[in-house]
């Protein structure tokens, strides 16, 4: 009985590893495809435009964080 339980738990571990490998493979594939699409879109724009856009997003995020912190600690 103990051997059967050990064998079943080993099989479950192997199948879980296979599922984890599949999920990791799908994530890696998605990341590669998304990165290629993002790089293709980024090449359409000037680097200065991208920098200004990211700086604007950073300022927007900083102002949101500042508003959140001031509203939490009144």
GUDOSE-953605 format. One record per atom (N, C-alpha, C, O): residue in one letter; x, y, z. Coordinates in steps of 0.2 Angstrom, whole numbers, plus 5000, padded with zeros to 4 digits. Example, Ala and Ser with C-alpha at 12.3 -4.5 7.8 and 13.67 -1.06 7.14 Angstrom:
2
A506649725039/A506249785039/A506649845039/A507149835042/S506449895035/S506849955036/S506450005039/S506750065040/
end
This chain:
74
X500449945000/X500050005000/X500450065000/X500350114996/X501050065004/X501450125004/X501750134998/X501850194996/X501950084994/X502350094988/X501850124983/X502050164979/X501250104983/X500750124978/X500650204979/X500550244974/X500550224986/X500450294987/X501050334985/X501050384982/X501650304986/X502250344984/X502350344976/X502550394974/X502150294973/X502150294966/X501650344963/X501750374958/X501050344966/X500550394963/X500750464965/X500650504960/X501050474970/X501350544972/X501850564967/X501950624965/X502350514965/X502850534960/X502550544954/X502750594950/X502050504952/X501750524945/X501350584945/X501350624940/X501050604951/X500750674951/X501250724951/X501150774947/X501850714954/X502350764953/X502650774946/X502750834944/X502650714943/X502950724936/X502350754931/X502550794927/X501750744932/X501250774928/X501150844930/X501050884925/X501250864936/X501250934938/X501850974935/X501851034933/X502450934934/X503050974931/X502850984924/X503151034921/X502550934921/X502350934913/X501950994912/X502051034908/X501451004917/X500951064916/X501351124917/X501251174914/X501751124922/X502151194923/X502651204917/X502651264916/X502951154914/X503351164908/X502951194903/X503151244899/X502351164902/X501851194896/X501651264898/X501651304893/X501451284904/X501251354906/X501851394904/X501851454902/X502451374907/X503051414906/X503251424898/X503451484896/X503151374894/X503251384887/X502751424884/X502951464880/X502151424886/X501651474883/X501751544885/X501751594881/X501951554892/X502151624894/X502751644890/X502751704888/X503251604889/X503851624885/X503651644878/X503951694875/X503251604875/X503051614868/X502651684868/X502751724863/X502251694872/X501851754872/X502251814873/X502151864870/X502751804878/X503251864879/X503651874873/X503751934871/X503851824869/X504251834863/X503851874858/X504051924855/X503251844857/X502851874852/X502651954854/X502651994849/X502451964860/X502252024862/X502852074862/X502752134860/X503452054863/X504052094863/X504252114856/X504352174854/X504152064851/X504252084844/X503752134842/X503952174838/X503152124844/X502652174841/X502752244844/X502652294841/X502952244851/X503052304854/X503752344851/X503752404850/X504252304849/X504852334846/X504652354839/X504852414837/X504152324835/X503952344829/X503652414829/X503752464825/X503152424835/X502852484836/X503252534838/X503152594836/X503752524842/X504252574845/X504652604839/X504852654840/X504852564834/X505252584829/X504852644825/X505252674821/X504252644825/X503852694821/X503952764824/X503852814820/X504052764830/X504052834834/X504852854835/X505252814836/X504852914836/X505552944837/X505752934845/X505252924849/X506352924846/X506552904853/X506352964858/X506152954864/X506453024856/X506253084860/X505553084861/X505353104867/X505053064857/X504353064858/X504253004863/X503853024868/X504552954863/X504452894868/X504652924874/X504352904879/X505252954875/X505552974881/X505053024884/X504853024890/X504753074880/X504253124883/X503653094885/X503353104891/X503453044882/X502853004884/X502952964890/X502452964895/X503452934891/X503652894897/X503752944903/X503552924909/X504053004902/X504153054907/X503453074909/X503353084915/X502953084904/X502253104906/X501953054910/X501553074915/X502052994908/X501652944912/X501952934919/X501652924924/X502652944920/X502952944926/X502753004931/X502552994937/X502653064928/X502353114932/X501653104934/X501453124939/X501253074929/X500553064931/X500553004937/X500153014941/X500952954936/X500952904942/X501252934948/X500952924954/X501752984948/X501953014954/X501453054957/X501353054963/X501053094953/X500553134956/X499953094959/X499653114964/X499853034956/X499352994959/X499552964966/X499152964970/X500152944966/X500452914972/X500452974978/X500352954983/X500653034976/X500653084980/X499953104983/X499853114989/X499453104978/X498753104980/X498553054985/X498153064990/X498752994983/X498552934987/X498852934994/X498452924999/X499452954995/X499752965001/X499453015006/X499353005012/X499353075003/X499053125006/X498353115009/X498153135014/X497953075005/X497253065007/X497253005012/X496753005016/X497752965012/X497752905017/X497952935024/X497752905029/X498352985024/X498653005031/X498453075033/X498853115035/X497753085032/X497553145034/X497353145042/X497153195045/
end
